Amino acid sequence: MDTQALFKIGCGLYVLTANENNKDNGCIVNSVIQVTSNPCMVAVGVNKQNYTAEMISRTRKFNISTIAEGANFELFKHFGFQSGRTVNKFETFNDTKRSNNGVLYITQNTNSYMSAYVQQEIDLETHIMFVGQLVEAECLSDLPTVTYDYYQKNIKPKPENTKKRGWRCKVCGYIYEGEDLPADYICPLCKHGASDFEKI
């Protein structure tokens, strides 16, 4: 199966944020969709290994910030390639505001934000889908949304030529050194599975 076909799905990229016990956290997701209009509900899929998913599961609230064209790779690294379990992602990141649900949203390099309370949680084995009812939303700019395809072509750094042997993550570029990649291997940076690695 050519998993590159999934990159052709017209989805955007987002910063999903949560707050629990006065701690703010967030991660990058690419699975957000409006599922109903009245009441207005959205569904967001997030990897179970993300600390943000645990926080949302407990607090039942989240924000979604839609990343706009003009964002650079540092935003994706900051929210996507480190864990909120060990790093305070908002300690040095100040381009935020707090919505009425008490959760931060990103104000720089985004074109909108949405605040929601979880109505349903669906277990999808490796991921959780949260279905949330929107309670607040605002457009922040007219810049186009970063699609996954745009990210791959214009933001994500191109792989460097390397003499290393092994497997490269097609999402973040991490290299696993070794002849055989375990079938259950998870990228330590972006948390994608073995199906997103290519032999180098």
Residue frames as qw, qx, qy, qz and C-alpha x, y, z in Angstrom:
[[0.000, 0.890, 0.456, 0.000, 0.00, 0.00, 0.00],
 [0.405, 0.363, -0.012, 0.839, 1.36, 3.44, -0.95],
 [0.295, -0.683, -0.518, 0.422, 0.76, 5.54, 2.17],
 [0.194, -0.142, 0.157, 0.958, 1.84, 8.62, 0.20],
 [0.123, -0.489, -0.664, -0.552, -1.74, 8.58, -1.15],
 [0.358, -0.705, -0.554, 0.261, -2.86, 9.78, 2.28],
 [0.306, -0.365, -0.010, 0.879, -0.85, 12.98, 1.79],
 [0.010, 0.231, 0.540, 0.809, -3.24, 13.86, -1.07],
 [0.215, -0.695, -0.684, 0.050, -6.21, 14.16, 1.28],
 [0.123, 0.635, 0.074, 0.759, -7.12, 17.84, 1.45],
 [0.582, -0.698, -0.390, 0.151, -6.63, 18.30, 5.17],
 [0.057, 0.888, -0.212, 0.405, -5.11, 21.21, 7.02],
 [0.619, 0.016, -0.575, 0.534, -2.63, 21.34, 9.86],
 [0.419, -0.778, -0.159, -0.440, -3.53, 22.56, 13.31],
 [0.181, 0.278, -0.713, 0.618, -2.21, 23.17, 16.82],
 [0.639, -0.511, -0.513, -0.260, -4.45, 21.32, 19.26],
 [0.109, 0.421, -0.531, 0.728, -4.21, 22.81, 22.76],
 [0.651, -0.511, -0.556, -0.073, -5.31, 21.82, 26.25],
 [0.054, -0.570, 0.442, -0.690, -5.08, 23.08, 29.81],
 [0.785, -0.394, -0.474, -0.059, -5.07, 21.05, 33.01],
 [0.677, -0.610, -0.200, 0.359, -4.22, 22.18, 36.53],
 [0.050, -0.943, 0.124, 0.304, -2.82, 25.49, 35.21],
 [0.447, -0.335, 0.651, 0.514, -0.55, 23.66, 32.75],
 [0.597, 0.652, -0.050, -0.465, -0.85, 24.53, 29.06],
 [0.485, -0.218, 0.772, 0.347, 0.13, 22.11, 26.33],
 [0.639, 0.601, 0.004, -0.480, -0.36, 21.54, 22.60],
 [0.547, -0.148, 0.738, 0.366, 0.53, 19.32, 19.67],
 [0.286, 0.347, -0.484, -0.751, 0.29, 19.28, 15.87],
 [0.554, 0.255, 0.779, -0.144, -2.64, 17.39, 14.31],
 [0.109, 0.186, -0.564, -0.797, -3.90, 17.00, 10.76],
 [0.183, -0.345, -0.888, -0.243, -7.29, 15.41, 11.37],
 [0.136, 0.357, 0.451, -0.807, -9.96, 18.04, 12.04],
 [0.080, -0.281, -0.702, -0.649, -13.38, 18.16, 10.42],
 [0.448, -0.016, 0.243, -0.860, -16.74, 19.78, 11.01],
 [0.010, -0.112, -0.990, -0.083, -19.26, 16.97, 11.55],
 [0.005, -0.704, -0.710, -0.013, -22.51, 18.83, 12.29],
 [0.151, 0.422, 0.100, 0.888, -23.77, 22.40, 11.95],
 [0.419, -0.437, 0.106, -0.789, -26.57, 22.61, 14.52],
 [0.366, -0.889, 0.161, 0.224, -25.25, 22.16, 17.09],
 [0.503, 0.763, -0.404, 0.051, -21.86, 22.94, 15.56],
 [0.827, -0.440, 0.342, 0.070, -19.52, 20.04, 16.26],
 [0.433, 0.707, -0.556, -0.063, -16.01, 19.21, 15.13],
 [0.975, -0.199, 0.062, 0.083, -14.04, 15.97, 15.34],
 [0.158, 0.824, -0.541, 0.064, -10.31, 15.88, 15.94],
 [0.979, -0.037, -0.174, 0.102, -8.07, 12.82, 15.84],
 [0.043, -0.832, 0.504, -0.228, -4.93, 12.73, 18.00],
 [0.647, 0.224, -0.708, 0.172, -2.34, 10.08, 18.76],
 [0.750, -0.599, -0.269, -0.084, -2.84, 8.45, 22.17],
 [0.752, -0.103, -0.217, 0.615, 0.87, 8.91, 22.94],
 [0.144, 0.539, -0.010, 0.830, 0.47, 12.69, 22.89],
 [0.190, -0.226, -0.637, 0.712, 0.24, 14.22, 26.34],
 [0.293, 0.028, -0.079, -0.952, -2.34, 16.64, 24.90],
 [0.573, -0.176, -0.669, -0.439, -4.68, 13.71, 24.24],
 [0.452, -0.271, -0.759, 0.383, -4.46, 12.62, 27.88],
 [0.031, -0.161, -0.317, 0.934, -5.17, 16.16, 29.08],
 [0.432, -0.039, -0.316, -0.844, -8.22, 16.52, 26.83],
 [0.554, -0.206, -0.793, -0.152, -9.54, 13.11, 27.88],
 [0.361, -0.327, -0.669, 0.561, -9.47, 14.25, 31.50],
 [0.012, -0.305, -0.216, 0.927, -10.57, 17.91, 31.15],
 [0.348, 0.582, 0.734, 0.038, -13.09, 17.45, 28.28],
 [0.221, 0.935, 0.109, -0.255, -12.13, 20.71, 26.53],
 [0.653, -0.074, 0.377, 0.653, -9.74, 21.80, 23.77],
 [0.257, 0.823, -0.048, -0.504, -8.86, 24.52, 21.29],
 [0.749, 0.278, 0.434, 0.417, -7.87, 24.20, 17.66],
 [0.008, 0.795, -0.182, -0.579, -5.65, 26.82, 15.98],
 [0.807, 0.511, 0.277, 0.107, -5.58, 26.58, 12.18],
 [0.502, -0.444, 0.333, 0.663, -2.05, 27.05, 10.83],
 [0.475, 0.841, 0.119, -0.229, -1.78, 29.52, 7.95],
 [0.762, 0.426, 0.053, 0.485, 0.64, 29.79, 5.05],
 [0.060, 0.843, -0.246, 0.475, 3.59, 31.83, 6.23],
 [0.770, -0.575, 0.258, -0.098, 4.25, 29.58, 9.21],
 [0.349, 0.646, -0.679, 0.013, 7.78, 28.21, 9.33],
 [0.744, 0.026, -0.666, 0.033, 9.14, 24.81, 10.31],
 [0.123, 0.245, -0.652, 0.707, 9.99, 26.03, 13.83],
 [0.604, -0.170, 0.170, -0.760, 6.28, 26.09, 14.74],
 [0.899, 0.043, -0.347, -0.264, 5.93, 22.45, 13.69],
 [0.557, 0.240, -0.671, 0.426, 9.10, 21.44, 15.53],
 [0.138, -0.314, 0.487, -0.804, 8.02, 23.29, 18.67],
 [0.684, -0.084, 0.281, -0.668, 4.60, 21.65, 18.94],
 [0.911, 0.211, -0.192, -0.298, 5.24, 18.42, 17.06],
 [0.748, 0.352, -0.513, 0.230, 8.73, 17.13, 17.88],
 [0.147, 0.259, -0.702, 0.647, 8.87, 17.39, 21.67],
 [0.439, -0.464, -0.767, -0.067, 6.66, 16.11, 24.44],
 [0.305, -0.687, 0.019, -0.659, 4.68, 18.24, 26.85],
 [0.860, -0.441, -0.250, 0.060, 5.49, 15.64, 29.51],
 [0.750, -0.226, -0.058, 0.619, 9.07, 16.88, 29.63],
 [0.280, 0.113, 0.145, 0.942, 8.91, 20.38, 28.09],
 [0.132, 0.694, 0.460, -0.538, 6.76, 23.39, 28.90],
 [0.465, 0.398, 0.532, 0.585, 5.91, 24.32, 25.31],
 [0.015, 0.888, 0.324, 0.325, 4.45, 27.67, 26.32],
 [0.584, -0.607, -0.105, 0.529, 7.29, 28.81, 28.56],
 [0.280, -0.383, 0.306, 0.826, 8.97, 30.70, 25.70],
 [0.097, 0.356, 0.708, 0.603, 6.07, 30.77, 23.22],
 [0.008, 0.370, 0.424, -0.827, 4.12, 34.00, 23.69],
 [0.258, 0.033, -0.428, -0.865, 1.96, 34.37, 20.57],
 [0.234, -0.342, -0.910, -0.010, -1.17, 33.24, 22.39],
 [0.394, -0.305, 0.134, -0.857, -4.43, 34.30, 23.94],
 [0.071, 0.102, 0.945, -0.302, -6.71, 32.43, 26.31],
 [0.363, -0.319, -0.549, -0.683, -10.29, 31.74, 25.25],
 [0.556, -0.429, 0.151, -0.696, -13.28, 31.57, 27.57],
 [0.945, -0.160, -0.258, -0.120, -12.84, 27.81, 28.11],
 [0.584, -0.745, 0.314, 0.070, -9.48, 28.54, 29.78],
 [0.839, 0.032, 0.376, 0.392, -7.35, 27.06, 27.00],
 [0.127, -0.627, 0.323, 0.697, -4.70, 28.95, 25.01],
 [0.747, 0.561, 0.340, 0.111, -4.85, 29.38, 21.25],
 [0.571, -0.148, 0.291, 0.753, -2.12, 30.45, 18.84],
 [0.221, 0.867, 0.228, -0.384, -2.36, 33.99, 17.44],
 [0.038, 0.716, -0.501, -0.484, 0.71, 34.10, 15.15],
 [0.157, 0.295, -0.845, -0.418, 0.78, 32.27, 11.79],
 [0.179, 0.342, 0.914, -0.122, -2.79, 31.06, 12.22],
 [0.145, -0.206, -0.403, -0.880, -5.99, 32.13, 10.48],
 [0.627, -0.442, -0.227, -0.600, -8.62, 30.98, 12.99],
 [0.043, 0.165, -0.890, 0.424, -9.23, 29.29, 16.30],
 [0.661, -0.334, -0.433, -0.514, -12.08, 27.22, 17.70],
 [0.177, -0.299, 0.748, -0.565, -12.93, 26.32, 21.30],
 [0.704, -0.133, -0.535, -0.448, -14.87, 23.18, 22.15],
 [0.522, -0.344, 0.643, -0.442, -16.09, 20.94, 24.93],
 [0.145, 0.159, -0.953, -0.214, -15.89, 17.18, 24.36],
 [0.736, -0.024, 0.076, -0.672, -19.22, 15.46, 23.79],
 [0.991, 0.062, 0.073, -0.097, -17.87, 12.09, 22.72],
 [0.149, -0.683, 0.700, 0.146, -14.57, 10.21, 22.77],
 [0.945, 0.263, -0.033, -0.193, -13.96, 7.38, 20.29],
 [0.565, -0.521, 0.600, 0.221, -11.11, 4.88, 20.71],
 [0.742, 0.620, -0.173, -0.186, -9.35, 4.25, 17.36],
 [0.949, -0.021, -0.098, 0.300, -6.61, 1.93, 18.67],
 [0.615, 0.049, -0.094, 0.781, -3.55, 4.17, 18.13],
 [0.018, 0.261, 0.044, 0.964, -5.56, 7.41, 18.18],
 [0.052, 0.530, 0.706, -0.467, -8.49, 9.00, 19.97],
 [0.030, 0.457, 0.433, 0.777, -11.17, 10.97, 18.17],
 [0.030, -0.405, -0.542, 0.736, -12.71, 13.74, 20.23],
 [0.018, 0.606, 0.573, 0.551, -16.05, 15.09, 19.05],
 [0.229, -0.340, -0.415, 0.812, -16.52, 18.53, 20.54],
 [0.111, 0.846, 0.508, 0.119, -19.26, 21.14, 20.50],
 [0.375, 0.325, -0.021, 0.868, -17.96, 24.56, 19.55],
 [0.266, -0.782, -0.474, 0.305, -18.57, 27.33, 22.05],
 [0.071, -0.875, 0.130, 0.460, -16.31, 29.97, 20.52],
 [0.721, 0.224, 0.416, 0.507, -14.62, 30.58, 17.15],
 [0.067, 0.908, -0.019, -0.414, -12.95, 33.48, 15.38],
 [0.753, 0.523, 0.091, 0.388, -11.18, 34.20, 12.10],
 [0.509, -0.691, 0.065, 0.509, -7.78, 35.78, 12.72],
 [0.066, -0.534, 0.467, 0.702, -6.53, 36.43, 9.17],
 [0.754, 0.515, 0.025, -0.406, -7.34, 35.87, 5.50],
 [0.056, 0.565, -0.797, -0.206, -4.21, 33.82, 4.86],
 [0.812, 0.084, -0.467, -0.341, -4.82, 30.38, 3.30],
 [0.821, -0.438, 0.325, -0.169, -4.70, 27.31, 5.55],
 [0.038, 0.547, -0.824, -0.140, -1.57, 25.17, 5.38],
 [0.943, 0.069, -0.097, -0.311, -2.58, 21.85, 3.84],
 [0.821, -0.349, 0.416, 0.175, -0.55, 18.70, 4.38],
 [0.758, 0.467, 0.250, 0.381, 0.53, 18.87, 0.74],
 [0.150, 0.926, -0.105, 0.332, 1.67, 22.50, 1.13],
 [0.589, -0.723, 0.359, -0.030, 3.60, 21.53, 4.27],
 [0.884, -0.033, 0.374, 0.278, 5.37, 18.69, 2.44],
 [0.635, 0.574, 0.229, 0.464, 6.34, 20.90, -0.52],
 [0.174, 0.806, -0.005, 0.566, 7.04, 24.28, 1.08],
 [0.443, -0.788, 0.241, -0.353, 7.71, 24.04, 4.83],
 [0.920, -0.314, 0.221, 0.080, 9.18, 20.65, 5.71],
 [0.079, -0.742, 0.588, 0.310, 12.97, 20.63, 5.14],
 [0.828, 0.393, -0.353, -0.188, 14.12, 18.40, 2.31],
 [0.923, -0.335, 0.122, 0.143, 16.00, 15.28, 3.44],
 [0.020, -0.830, 0.527, 0.180, 19.75, 15.74, 3.52],
 [0.800, 0.344, -0.492, 0.010, 22.03, 13.34, 1.71],
 [0.563, -0.635, 0.472, -0.239, 23.40, 11.06, 4.36],
 [0.407, 0.401, -0.820, -0.035, 25.83, 8.18, 4.53],
 [0.450, -0.150, 0.721, -0.506, 23.78, 6.63, 7.30],
 [0.344, -0.051, -0.860, -0.375, 22.09, 3.35, 6.52],
 [0.096, 0.244, 0.815, -0.517, 18.65, 2.48, 7.77],
 [0.033, 0.644, 0.726, 0.239, 15.17, 3.98, 7.57],
 [0.070, 0.038, -0.081, 0.994, 14.02, 7.62, 7.32],
 [0.166, 0.592, 0.676, -0.407, 10.70, 8.91, 8.65],
 [0.250, 0.447, 0.524, 0.680, 8.86, 10.52, 5.74],
 [0.214, -0.879, -0.414, -0.102, 7.06, 12.87, 8.13],
 [0.332, -0.934, 0.083, 0.102, 9.89, 14.44, 10.14],
 [0.501, 0.735, -0.437, 0.136, 13.14, 13.06, 8.67],
 [0.578, -0.584, 0.545, -0.165, 14.28, 11.08, 11.74],
 [0.615, 0.427, -0.651, -0.126, 16.68, 8.27, 10.81],
 [0.868, -0.347, 0.312, -0.171, 16.49, 4.82, 12.39],
 [0.233, 0.628, -0.733, -0.118, 19.85, 3.12, 11.94],
 [0.550, -0.121, 0.810, -0.163, 19.55, -0.59, 11.30],
 [0.046, 0.076, -0.834, -0.544, 18.86, -3.04, 8.52],
 [0.251, -0.452, -0.821, -0.242, 15.42, -4.10, 9.72],
 [0.246, -0.278, 0.178, -0.911, 12.80, -1.69, 11.04],
 [0.092, 0.199, 0.915, -0.339, 10.53, -3.33, 13.65],
 [0.086, -0.487, -0.707, -0.505, 6.91, -3.49, 12.47],
 [0.350, -0.796, -0.492, 0.051, 5.72, -1.80, 15.67],
 [0.483, -0.099, -0.109, 0.863, 8.36, 0.94, 15.64],
 [0.011, -0.930, -0.368, 0.017, 7.17, 4.46, 16.55],
 [0.442, 0.568, -0.096, 0.688, 9.18, 7.53, 15.52],
 [0.470, -0.439, -0.480, 0.596, 10.52, 9.14, 18.71],
 [0.111, -0.088, 0.035, 0.989, 10.09, 12.63, 17.22],
 [0.386, -0.019, -0.237, -0.892, 6.73, 12.76, 15.46],
 [0.510, -0.002, 0.720, -0.471, 5.14, 9.55, 16.81],
 [0.750, 0.363, -0.245, -0.495, 4.31, 8.11, 13.35],
 [0.878, -0.173, 0.442, -0.069, 4.54, 4.35, 12.84],
 [0.534, -0.261, 0.669, 0.447, 6.73, 2.10, 10.73],
 [0.538, 0.584, 0.577, 0.192, 4.49, 2.53, 7.67],
 [0.168, 0.984, 0.049, -0.037, 5.72, 6.14, 7.41],
 [0.423, -0.661, 0.504, 0.361, 9.41, 5.14, 7.11],
 [0.785, 0.601, -0.130, -0.069, 11.37, 4.59, 3.88],
 [0.876, -0.211, 0.164, 0.403, 14.60, 2.65, 3.44],
 [0.195, 0.945, -0.244, -0.095, 17.72, 4.74, 2.77]]
